[in-house]
Amino acid sequence: MITPHDVERGLTAPETLGLETRVEVRKAAARLLEEMPEGTGRLVIDLVQTRQVDSAGLGALMLIQRQAAERRQLVVLRNPSDELRFLLVITKLSDLFQIESGCE
């Protein structure tokens, strides 16, 4: 039996997640979500290299999460900066994502 966490796909976010990179990241995430059976899996977005996230980048993350939710899949943000964590909290979006540090 496959559990929801058995299938995992990973995406490394660019150094700047914003206006210039949002479409590329969103399309890559959509492809990875579609590779997994609906109702199963996690998309892990590794933000270890990401130094800046603007409103367009945050919007891209929300659209990715929405697509995953429609497919009953999870989105995990791995290694988000303190600034991104703070931004997610003040915009009340932190509950939409699972947050992991790199050591988990």
N, CA and C atoms as an extended XYZ file, in Angstrom:
312
Properties=species:S:1:pos:R:3:atomname:S:1:resname:S:1:resid:I:1 pbc="F F F"
N         0.832       -1.182        0.000 N   MET     1
C         0.000        0.000        0.000 CA  MET     1
C         0.880        1.250        0.000 C   MET     1
N         0.539        2.198       -0.824 N   ILE     2
C         1.290        3.446       -0.905 CA  ILE     2
C         0.697        4.441        0.078 C   ILE     2
N         1.553        5.018        0.919 N   THR     3
C         1.101        6.058        1.832 CA  THR     3
C         1.382        7.413        1.194 C   THR     3
N         0.748        8.475        1.683 N   PRO     4
C         0.936        9.787        1.082 CA  PRO     4
C         2.385       10.261        1.021 C   PRO     4
N         3.232        9.742        1.907 N   HIS     5
C         4.619       10.214        1.929 CA  HIS     5
C         5.570        9.317        1.142 C   HIS     5
N         5.074        8.229        0.561 N   ASP     6
C         5.943        7.316       -0.169 CA  ASP     6
C         6.505        7.935       -1.445 C   ASP     6
N         5.739        8.796       -2.065 N   VAL     7
C         6.164        9.410       -3.315 CA  VAL     7
C         6.575       10.844       -3.011 C   VAL     7
N         7.798       11.177       -3.398 N   GLU     8
C         8.302       12.521       -3.139 CA  GLU     8
C         9.066       13.010       -4.351 C   GLU     8
N         8.834       14.247       -4.711 N   ARG     9
C         9.578       14.893       -5.787 CA  ARG     9
C        10.183       16.161       -5.208 C   ARG     9
N        11.349       16.526       -5.706 N   GLY    10
C        12.038       17.696       -5.188 CA  GLY    10
C        12.323       18.733       -6.241 C   GLY    10
N        12.334       19.976       -5.809 N   LEU    11
C        12.609       21.121       -6.660 CA  LEU    11
C        13.481       22.078       -5.867 C   LEU    11
N        14.567       22.517       -6.454 N   THR    12
C        15.414       23.510       -5.798 CA  THR    12
C        15.053       24.879       -6.348 C   THR    12
N        14.639       25.756       -5.464 N   ALA    13
C        14.250       27.109       -5.863 CA  ALA    13
C        15.493       27.930       -6.217 C   ALA    13
N        15.339       28.898       -7.107 N   PRO    14
C        16.478       29.743       -7.493 CA  PRO    14
C        16.874       30.712       -6.379 C   PRO    14
N        17.995       31.381       -6.580 N   GLU    15
C        18.503       32.334       -5.589 CA  GLU    15
C        17.498       33.447       -5.317 C   GLU    15
N        16.844       33.905       -6.376 N   THR    16
C        15.793       34.917       -6.251 CA  THR    16
C        14.500       34.320       -6.758 C   THR    16
N        13.523       34.230       -5.898 N   LEU    17
C        12.205       33.726       -6.279 CA  LEU    17
C        11.302       34.945       -6.365 C   LEU    17
N        11.082       35.367       -7.606 N   GLY    18
C        10.325       36.595       -7.789 CA  GLY    18
C         9.761       36.715       -9.179 C   GLY    18
N         9.582       37.931       -9.606 N   LEU    19
C         8.942       38.243      -10.879 CA  LEU    19
C         9.603       37.538      -12.056 C   LEU    19
N        10.905       37.507      -12.083 N   GLU    20
C        11.642       36.926      -13.214 CA  GLU    20
C        11.630       35.396      -13.226 C   GLU    20
N        11.460       34.774      -12.081 N   THR    21
C        11.593       33.313      -11.999 CA  THR    21
C        10.298       32.591      -11.650 C   THR    21
N         9.253       33.314      -11.343 N   ARG    22
C         8.023       32.692      -10.838 CA  ARG    22
C         7.392       31.712      -11.815 C   ARG    22
N         7.363       32.051      -13.096 N   VAL    23
C         6.714       31.187      -14.086 CA  VAL    23
C         7.488       29.884      -14.244 C   VAL    23
N         8.791       29.988      -14.335 N   GLU    24
C         9.639       28.798      -14.475 CA  GLU    24
C         9.467       27.858      -13.280 C   GLU    24
N         9.471       28.406      -12.081 N   VAL    25
C         9.330       27.596      -10.873 CA  VAL    25
C         7.939       26.962      -10.826 C   VAL    25
N         6.925       27.742      -11.147 N   ARG    26
C         5.557       27.224      -11.111 CA  ARG    26
C         5.358       26.096      -12.120 C   ARG    26
N         5.906       26.246      -13.326 N   LYS    27
C         5.781       25.194      -14.343 CA  LYS    27
C         6.538       23.935      -13.943 C   LYS    27
N         7.734       24.101      -13.386 N   ALA    28
C         8.518       22.941      -12.937 CA  ALA    28
C         7.776       22.204      -11.824 C   ALA    28
N         7.197       22.953      -10.898 N   ALA    29
C         6.443       22.336       -9.807 CA  ALA    29
C         5.217       21.604      -10.351 C   ALA    29
N         4.534       22.186      -11.306 N   ALA    30
C         3.345       21.545      -11.891 CA  ALA    30
C         3.713       20.216      -12.541 C   ALA    30
N         4.830       20.195      -13.253 N   ARG    31
C         5.278       18.937      -13.881 CA  ARG    31
C         5.549       17.868      -12.826 C   ARG    31
N         6.210       18.271      -11.753 N   LEU    32
C         6.527       17.307      -10.695 CA  LEU    32
C         5.271       16.807       -9.987 C   LEU    32
N         4.324       17.682       -9.751 N   LEU    33
C         3.074       17.264       -9.123 CA  LEU    33
C         2.335       16.268      -10.001 C   LEU    33
N         2.343       16.505      -11.289 N   GLU    34
C         1.637       15.624      -12.218 CA  GLU    34
C         2.313       14.263      -12.354 C   GLU    34
N         3.597       14.167      -12.029 N   GLU    35
C         4.306       12.883      -12.066 CA  GLU    35
C         3.846       11.945      -10.959 C   GLU    35
N         3.299       12.518       -9.903 N   MET    36
C         2.871       11.715       -8.756 CA  MET    36
C         1.393       11.369       -8.890 C   MET    36
N         1.014       10.177       -8.429 N   PRO    37
C        -0.407        9.816       -8.461 CA  PRO    37
C        -1.227       10.797       -7.620 C   PRO    37
N        -2.383       11.162       -8.118 N   GLU    38
C        -3.252       12.071       -7.382 CA  GLU    38
C        -3.593       11.480       -6.017 C   GLU    38
N        -3.570       12.326       -5.002 N   GLY    39
C        -3.868       11.877       -3.652 CA  GLY    39
C        -2.675       11.312       -2.919 C   GLY    39
N        -1.527       11.310       -3.563 N   THR    40
C        -0.332       10.715       -2.988 CA  THR    40
C         0.863       11.618       -3.242 C   THR    40
N         1.732       11.741       -2.273 N   GLY    41
C         3.020       12.368       -2.500 CA  GLY    41
C         3.192       13.742       -1.902 C   GLY    41
N         4.474       14.122       -1.905 N   ARG    42
C         4.902       15.421       -1.397 CA  ARG    42
C         5.828       16.060       -2.407 C   ARG    42
N         5.616       17.327       -2.631 N   LEU    43
C         6.543       18.122       -3.419 CA  LEU    43
C         7.385       18.914       -2.430 C   LEU    43
N         8.688       18.659       -2.440 N   VAL    44
C         9.601       19.351       -1.535 CA  VAL    44
C        10.309       20.446       -2.315 C   VAL    44
N        10.086       21.678       -1.915 N   ILE    45
C        10.754       22.818       -2.533 CA  ILE    45
C        11.887       23.228       -1.614 C   ILE    45
N        13.123       23.006       -2.073 N   ASP    46
C        14.294       23.322       -1.266 CA  ASP    46
C        14.682       24.775       -1.508 C   ASP    46
N        14.675       25.549       -0.455 N   LEU    47
C        14.946       26.986       -0.529 CA  LEU    47
C        16.322       27.342        0.022 C   LEU    47
N        17.211       26.354        0.111 N   VAL    48
C        18.524       26.582        0.716 CA  VAL    48
C        19.322       27.654       -0.036 C   VAL    48
N        19.171       27.740       -1.349 N   GLN    49
C        19.907       28.728       -2.147 CA  GLN    49
C        19.163       30.052       -2.280 C   GLN    49
N        17.909       30.086       -1.866 N   THR    50
C        17.060       31.251       -2.092 CA  THR    50
C        17.360       32.344       -1.078 C   THR    50
N        17.770       33.482       -1.584 N   ARG    51
C        18.137       34.608       -0.727 CA  ARG    51
C        17.054       35.676       -0.686 C   ARG    51
N        16.203       35.696       -1.725 N   GLN    52
C        15.187       36.744       -1.788 CA  GLN    52
C        13.893       36.170       -2.356 C   GLN    52
N        12.786       36.486       -1.698 N   VAL    53
C        11.458       36.116       -2.165 CA  VAL    53
C        10.614       37.381       -2.132 C   VAL    53
N        10.100       37.777       -3.298 N   ASP    54
C         9.234       38.955       -3.316 CA  ASP    54
C         7.779       38.508       -3.412 C   ASP    54
N         6.871       39.450       -3.581 N   SER    55
C         5.447       39.111       -3.603 CA  SER    55
C         5.094       38.188       -4.763 C   SER    55
N         5.771       38.325       -5.895 N   ALA    56
C         5.521       37.434       -7.030 CA  ALA    56
C         5.968       36.007       -6.703 C   ALA    56
N         7.081       35.876       -5.997 N   GLY    57
C         7.559       34.564       -5.586 CA  GLY    57
C         6.628       33.927       -4.571 C   GLY    57
N         6.140       34.734       -3.647 N   LEU    58
C         5.183       34.236       -2.668 CA  LEU    58
C         3.894       33.802       -3.373 C   LEU    58
N         3.479       34.572       -4.369 N   GLY    59
C         2.307       34.201       -5.161 CA  GLY    59
C         2.511       32.885       -5.886 C   GLY    59
N         3.711       32.663       -6.403 N   ALA    60
C         4.018       31.402       -7.088 CA  ALA    60
C         3.916       30.234       -6.112 C   ALA    60
N         4.443       30.405       -4.913 N   LEU    61
C         4.343       29.344       -3.903 CA  LEU    61
C         2.884       29.044       -3.571 C   LEU    61
N         2.068       30.086       -3.493 N   MET    62
C         0.643       29.882       -3.206 CA  MET    62
C        -0.053       29.131       -4.339 C   MET    62
N         0.285       29.474       -5.586 N   LEU    63
C        -0.325       28.779       -6.724 CA  LEU    63
C         0.101       27.317       -6.767 C   LEU    63
N         1.346       27.057       -6.434 N   ILE    64
C         1.841       25.675       -6.366 CA  ILE    64
C         1.066       24.916       -5.289 C   ILE    64
N         0.909       25.540       -4.138 N   GLN    65
C         0.193       24.892       -3.044 CA  GLN    65
C        -1.261       24.633       -3.438 C   GLN    65
N        -1.880       25.571       -4.125 N   ARG    66
C        -3.272       25.404       -4.542 CA  ARG    66
C        -3.413       24.223       -5.499 C   ARG    66
N        -2.488       24.130       -6.452 N   GLN    67
C        -2.531       23.008       -7.394 CA  GLN    67
C        -2.337       21.683       -6.660 C   GLN    67
N        -1.404       21.659       -5.710 N   ALA    68
C        -1.172       20.442       -4.927 CA  ALA    68
C        -2.417       20.075       -4.119 C   ALA    68
N        -3.063       21.056       -3.522 N   ALA    69
C        -4.261       20.793       -2.720 CA  ALA    69
C        -5.375       20.215       -3.585 C   ALA    69
N        -5.504       20.705       -4.807 N   GLU    70
C        -6.514       20.173       -5.724 CA  GLU    70
C        -6.253       18.703       -6.035 C   GLU    70
N        -4.977       18.326       -6.033 N   ARG    71
C        -4.589       16.942       -6.311 CA  ARG    71
C        -4.418       16.130       -5.020 C   ARG    71
N        -4.720       16.750       -3.873 N   ARG    72
C        -4.579       16.110       -2.565 CA  ARG    72
C        -3.128       15.672       -2.315 C   ARG    72
N        -2.222       16.585       -2.616 N   GLN    73
C        -0.794       16.360       -2.377 CA  GLN    73
C        -0.274       17.443       -1.434 C   GLN    73
N         0.876       17.202       -0.868 N   LEU    74
C         1.459       18.126        0.096 CA  LEU    74
C         2.600       18.921       -0.533 C   LEU    74
N         2.794       20.137       -0.040 N   VAL    75
C         3.945       20.952       -0.422 CA  VAL    75
C         4.756       21.201        0.839 C   VAL    75
N         6.036       20.882        0.752 N   VAL    76
C         6.962       21.066        1.862 CA  VAL    76
C         7.971       22.130        1.457 C   VAL    76
N         8.155       23.123        2.310 N   LEU    77
C         9.203       24.123        2.094 CA  LEU    77
C        10.370       23.729        2.988 C   LEU    77
N        11.470       23.369        2.359 N   ARG    78
C        12.653       22.940        3.099 CA  ARG    78
C        13.674       24.072        3.112 C   ARG    78
N        14.235       24.318        4.261 N   ASN    79
C        15.289       25.330        4.445 CA  ASN    79
C        14.851       26.760        4.128 C   ASN    79
N        13.623       27.158        4.494 N   PRO    80
C        13.258       28.557        4.239 CA  PRO    80
C        14.052       29.477        5.158 C   PRO    80
N        14.371       30.648        4.660 N   SER    81
C        15.082       31.624        5.480 CA  SER    81
C        14.165       32.121        6.592 C   SER    81
N        14.764       32.732        7.593 N   ASP    82
C        13.971       33.316        8.674 CA  ASP    82
C        13.031       34.385        8.119 C   ASP    82
N        13.508       35.131        7.144 N   GLU    83
C        12.686       36.178        6.525 CA  GLU    83
C        11.451       35.582        5.849 C   GLU    83
N        11.626       34.472        5.127 N   LEU    84
C        10.485       33.837        4.471 CA  LEU    84
C         9.527       33.248        5.508 C   LEU    84
N        10.062       32.640        6.541 N   ARG    85
C         9.206       32.111        7.607 CA  ARG    85
C         8.357       33.238        8.212 C   ARG    85
N         8.999       34.367        8.472 N   PHE    86
C         8.300       35.523        9.036 CA  PHE    86
C         7.221       36.005        8.070 C   PHE    86
N         7.554       36.089        6.805 N   LEU    87
C         6.599       36.529        5.793 CA  LEU    87
C         5.391       35.592        5.735 C   LEU    87
N         5.633       34.302        5.812 N   LEU    88
C         4.533       33.337        5.809 CA  LEU    88
C         3.645       33.502        7.037 C   LEU    88
N         4.255       33.791        8.174 N   VAL    89
C         3.471       33.963        9.402 CA  VAL    89
C         2.630       35.236        9.333 C   VAL    89
N         3.221       36.360        8.943 N   ILE    90
C         2.462       37.614        8.965 CA  ILE    90
C         1.387       37.662        7.883 C   ILE    90
N         1.559       36.878        6.825 N   THR    91
C         0.525       36.813        5.787 CA  THR    91
C        -0.467       35.683        6.055 C   THR    91
N        -0.280       34.997        7.185 N   LYS    92
C        -1.148       33.893        7.615 CA  LYS    92
C        -1.177       32.747        6.600 C   LYS    92
N        -0.041       32.522        5.957 N   LEU    93
C         0.080       31.441        4.974 CA  LEU    93
C         0.871       30.259        5.496 C   LEU    93
N         1.413       30.383        6.685 N   SER    94
C         2.297       29.332        7.204 CA  SER    94
C         1.571       28.001        7.369 C   SER    94
N         0.265       28.027        7.599 N   ASP    95
C        -0.484       26.780        7.776 CA  ASP    95
C        -0.699       26.018        6.469 C   ASP    95
N        -0.443       26.669        5.343 N   LEU    96
C        -0.639       26.008        4.051 CA  LEU    96
C         0.488       25.061        3.682 C   LEU    96
N         1.646       25.227        4.305 N   PHE    97
C         2.829       24.470        3.937 CA  PHE    97
C         3.360       23.704        5.133 C   PHE    97
N         4.021       22.584        4.835 N   GLN    98
C         4.853       21.954        5.846 CA  GLN    98
C         6.215       22.614        5.741 C   GLN    98
N         6.821       22.892        6.859 N   ILE    99
C         8.129       23.548        6.891 CA  ILE    99
C         9.123       22.562        7.489 C   ILE    99
N        10.257       22.394        6.805 N   GLU   100
C        11.314       21.501        7.290 CA  GLU   100
C        12.651       22.210        7.212 C   GLU   100
N        13.487       21.919        8.194 N   SER   101
C        14.881       22.353        8.092 CA  SER   101
C        15.635       21.241        7.383 C   SER   101
N        16.823       21.525        6.903 N   GLY   102
C        17.593       20.563        6.131 CA  GLY   102
C        18.014       19.331        6.889 C   GLY   102
N        18.034       19.378        8.205 N   CYS   103
C        18.513       18.250        8.987 CA  CYS   103
C        17.443       17.197        9.214 C   CYS   103
N        16.207       17.426        8.790 N   GLU   104
C        15.131       16.447        9.004 CA  GLU   104
C        15.130       15.406        7.922 C   GLU   104
